[in-house]
Amino acid sequence: MKDYDCVIIWLDYFNKNFSREKGRKVPKSLAAYDPLASELVAAIESLGYSLHKDQVNDGARFPKRAHIKSGYVMIEKKGLKKNSLIKSIAEKLVLNRSRSRNK
């Protein structure tokens, strides 16, 4: 059953290794190589969303690549459109990754 009060954010949306045809939704400048579910959760939480353990599924398979496990996070809708939400998550993901490299 689908939860219409939530938005699904797949890890593949942010993977720099994939083309747009294979599921990437952000420009390569905002994408990261092989993002992890924990990085996605940290980026989403830094935007002010609170996530529960049942909202994160790191073993799910992205429909365009059903043979490989990917993962997703369910976020409650708060008035933002999905595209703008994905872009802001991508910016935080890249920022958090660059900060962790500089440590």
C-alpha positions in Angstrom: 0.0 0.0 0.0 1.3 3.4 -1.0 1.6 6.2 1.6 0.5 9.4 -0.2 1.7 11.7 2.6 5.3 10.7 1.9 7.9 11.3 -0.8 10.3 8.5 -1.8 13.9 9.6 -2.2 16.1 6.9 -3.8 19.9 6.8 -3.5 20.2 6.4 -7.2 18.9 9.9 -7.7 22.3 11.2 -6.4 24.7 8.6 -7.9 27.3 10.3 -10.2 28.0 6.9 -11.9 24.5 6.8 -13.4 23.1 8.7 -16.4 19.8 10.5 -16.2 18.4 7.6 -18.2 19.4 5.2 -15.5 17.8 7.2 -12.7 20.0 10.1 -11.7 17.9 13.2 -11.1 20.5 15.8 -10.2 23.2 17.4 -12.3 26.6 15.7 -12.1 27.9 18.8 -10.2 25.5 18.0 -7.4 25.9 14.2 -7.5 28.2 12.0 -5.5 30.0 8.7 -6.3 28.2 5.8 -4.7 26.3 7.6 -1.9 25.5 5.6 1.2 22.1 5.4 2.9 23.7 6.9 6.1 24.9 9.9 4.1 21.5 10.4 2.6 19.9 10.2 6.1 22.4 12.8 7.4 21.7 15.2 4.5 18.0 14.9 5.0 18.2 15.4 8.8 20.5 18.4 8.3 17.6 20.0 6.3 15.4 19.7 9.4 13.5 16.5 8.7 13.2 13.9 11.5 13.4 10.3 10.3 12.3 7.1 12.0 14.0 3.8 11.4 11.0 2.5 9.5 11.3 5.3 7.0 14.8 4.1 5.8 15.1 1.0 3.6 18.7 0.4 2.6 18.0 -3.0 1.0 15.3 -1.9 -1.6 15.9 -2.2 -5.3 15.5 0.8 -7.6 13.0 -0.1 -10.3 15.3 0.7 -13.2 18.0 -1.5 -11.7 16.1 -4.3 -10.0 19.1 -6.6 -9.9 21.1 -4.4 -7.6 20.2 -3.3 -4.1 20.0 0.5 -3.7 17.9 1.9 -0.9 15.5 4.8 -0.3 14.2 7.1 2.4 10.6 8.1 2.9 10.0 11.8 3.8 6.8 13.4 4.9 5.5 16.0 2.5 5.9 19.5 3.9 4.7 21.6 0.9 8.0 21.4 -1.1 7.9 19.9 -4.6 9.9 16.7 -5.0 12.4 18.2 -7.5 13.3 21.1 -5.2 13.6 18.7 -2.3 15.9 16.5 -4.3 18.1 19.4 -5.2 18.4 20.7 -1.7 19.2 17.2 -0.5 21.9 16.9 -3.2 23.5 20.1 -2.1 23.6 19.0 1.5 25.0 15.6 0.5 27.8 17.1 -1.5 28.5 19.7 1.3 28.6 17.0 4.0 30.9 14.8 1.9 33.3 17.6 1.2 33.4 18.4 5.0 34.2 14.8 5.9 37.1 14.8 3.4 38.6 17.9 4.9 38.7 16.6 8.4 
